[in-house]
Amino acid sequence: MEDKSQTQSQQERSIYDMAVAQLNNVAKKMNLDPNVHEYLKYPKRELTVSIPVKMDDGTLHVFIGYRVQHNMALGPTKGGIRFHPKVTLDEVRALAMWMSWKCSLVGIPYGGAKGGVICDPKQMSKGELERMTRRFTSEINFLLGPERDIPAPDVYTDAQVMAWIMDTYSMDKGYSVTGVVTGKPISVGGSQGRKEATARGVVYTVAEACRHLKMNLKGSKAIIQGFGNAGSIAAKLLSEEGAIVVGVSDSRSGIYNEKGLNIEDVMAFKQETGSLQNYTGVTKTDPREILEYPCDILIPAAYENQIDETNAPKIKAKIIAEAANGPTTPEADAILHDRGVFLIPDILANAGGVTVSYFEWVQDIQSLFWTEKEINDKLKEVMTRAFANVLKVHLDKKVDMRLAAYMVGVGRVAEAITIRGIYP
Ligand code: NAD
């Protein structure tokens, strides 16, 4: 299904250029002060590090890693760390900028950051992964801290990786600093509900979108691309809400059944075999082709640039909720908007992750922990309020949902910069 020109255009597109183009668009729409606009185009800091690691076979491999802090006008910077062979500085820059808008959109006191290491964790032993994580942490250590910059999980990093980051930072300080990273295991200062938070936030926004569109979530058909942390848990929570999950995909395969998939069973199969590839009793698709199958709700939860001008015209969903960051290109955005698809943009849809990360940081700092119900109730409140704010701008200003979300997110960062003034 994937044609060569598509793959090439995906590789050539600078994601950071796309992020700046989005900022330019929103700046124009909201008559943003040109000086503040100029300020926001550039990351505040970016660090590239080499990470020498002793591999299990005795050789030395030097990995390359990045940490980018986009803006800290609202507070310490916050953003995930990604381990992936295709990580680039350009991508990390864009993701850091999106984090600035996302944190401000949901009203949490953070600026935006992101990190990444070019590596293939699937090909590494646990020991190699630990040594790489610890050396990377050590190389970027001076940028980190609960009051400075707080990493979290992203693609192919998990609670274990966060625990290694926390431990390495703490070894350097000489005491335990749990608040330096979020998404940790519960036993070392993690929060109840953090693992499910991104997906739960997605589902809260989908429920709000259904309410707005007078659609019934119960009985609606859903497809999810990407079956990792965000995607698989979104599938599970949606099916618990009574939606019928008809298709899911991972990096190797898509599976579809118009009558609905048994998500618990699919999750167990993925856990056991590491892939959806050999799952039986379903129609097999290409991982990206699944986006075009019939459904009411589509959740891209894998990677950037998955919906572009080639497949946007073929998408059948009424609602798209972007669990992934940057899954839709600007060209596809225009097509989807013209076709009347209701899009819940990434900085809104997937903000549940950073919101519960914020709750985790608050709990670590005060050393007082909340129950899962308290976390989920507070998350629902934040997501519902953020959705309502964006919907209001969408309806009042007659702009699409992405532009509306950016207007809220960029607007608050711009206000903070203006009030603080430019040093010196
Ligand atoms: P993950 O590593 O847990 O899962 C990624 C999944 O995507 C895997 O199942 C992988 O097999 C699949 N995948 C990779 N390429 C694919 C392709 N071409 N087609 C279909 N599936 C493919 O990562 P995650 O944490 O779930 O993150 C997924 C997306 O959600 C990313 O864009 C990430 O930035 C975003 N996100 C995650 C969080 C979070 O808290 N985990 C928060 C906000 C945003």
Residues whose N, C-alpha, C, O or C-beta is under 5 A from the ligand:
A	BS01	NAD	P153 D154 V155 Y156 T198 Q225 G226 F227 G228 N229 A230 G231 S249 D250 S251 P287 R288 A301 A302 Y303 A323 A324 N325 N350 G353
